[in-house]
Amino acid sequence: MKELTIDYLLRSTWMGIAKLYNEEAGKKGSTMATGFILLNIDPENGTPSTSLGPKMGMEATSLSRTLKTMEEKGLITRKKNPNDGRSVLICLTPFGHEMRDFSKGVVFKFDNAVKENIPKAKLDIFADVLYSINDIISNKNIYKTK
């Protein structure tokens, strides 16, 4: 497709960001997916495993596999949820806290680099456009047949 579609621009930009994050994570023997999960775990109380997937838009099978690897690497532990005996809390270990801080730093460094190089007015418009795209997607009227 020669035409630059919205889909292409979003996907190619996200792929570039993902590559950048994976390169940084690789310096610490990690991955972007692991960093993303670490950032979505409540650092004090842990997070119920059942709420992690929906919170991040990840499929349960991918999440389970990554959580297993994270547990093997000593980043997380699983504890019985005291509020709901049927679920498990995913909690950070001291190493998990360290890697969470590293991941947070990587995200903020990228964020600051973008903010330093693109005027605020353009970023505000960009955010408005993305919110509008998310609204269009949420309404689920794009592919409905009459």
N, C-alpha and C positions, 0 to 999 in steps of 0.2 A: 504494500500500500504506500503510494508516494505522498498522499495527503497526510499532513500532521494532524492527527485526530487528538481530541482531549484525552482519550484513553492512552494513546501512544505517549503523549507528553507526561502524563501522570505516572505511567508504568516505567518509562525510561528514567525519569527522575528518581522514583523510588528505588529502582534497581541500582542506580548510582549511589544513593544514600546507603542502601543495604551493603553494597560492596565496601564502601568506606567504613561502615560500622564493623563489618566482619574482619577487615584488615586490622583495625584497632583492637578488636576483641581477641584476634589471633595472637597479638603480642603478649597476651596473658593466658594463652591456651584456652580461650573461650570462643563463643559464637554470639552473633547478634541475637539469636533466638533466646539463648540463655540470659543475656543481659536484659532483654525485654521482659522476661519472666521475673528476674530479680527485681526489676523496677516496679513490678505490679504486685509484689508480695508486701503486705504490711510489715514494716521492719520491727515493730514492737509486739504485735499480737499474732502475727501470722495471718494467712488467708485460707479460707476453706477451699479445698482442691476443686470442688464443684463450681465455684464462682470464678476461678482463674481463666478457664477456656472462654466463656462468654465475654468476660471483661476484656480479653485480648483478641477476640475473634479467631481463636485457634481451634482446630478440630481436636476432639478428645484423644484420638490415637497419637497424633503428633505431640500433644502436650504430655501424655503419659510417658512416651519414650524419652522426651527431653527431661522430664522430672526424674525419671529413673537414673539417667546419666548425671544429672545435677546431684542427686543423692549419693551416687557412687563417688563423685568428685569431692564430696564433703561440703557442698554449698548450702544444702537444705536438709532438714529432718522432717519427718511426718509424725504428728502427734494427734492423739484422739481429741476431737473437738469437745470441750467441756459443755458447750451449749447444745450440741446435737450429737448424740452417741453414734449416729449413722455415718457421720462425715469425719474427714480428716483435715487437720490444719497443716498447711505447708509453712514451715518456719525457717528463718535464716540461721545458719550457724555463724560463728565469728568470721570464718572465711567468706561465707555468703554475704555478710555485711560489708566486708572489705571489697568484694567484687561488685556489689551493688553500688558502692560509692564510686568505684572506677567507672562503671557503666553510666552513672549519673553525670560524671565529669565529661565523658565522651559526648553525651547528648548535649550538655550545656555548651561545650566547646564548639560543636557544630552550630547550635542555635545562635551563639554569639557571633560566629563568623558570618552567618547569613545576615544577621541584624547589622553588622558593621559594614556590609557591602551592598545592602539593598535599602533604599530609603523607607522609613516607616510608613509613609503614605502608600507605597506600592505593596508593602507587606499587609497593610490593612485591607487593601482591595483583594489581594491574594486570599486572605483568610475569608473574606466575605464570599468570594467565588467558591471556595471549597465548602463552606457551610451551605451555599445554595445547591451545589452538586449533591451533597449528602441529603439535603431535603428532597431533591428529585428522586434519588435512589430510595429513600425511606417511604415515599408515597407509593412506590411500586406500580406506577401507571405507565411505565415506559413500554413494556412488551405485552400489555393486555390486549386481547383480541376483542373485537366489537360483537 
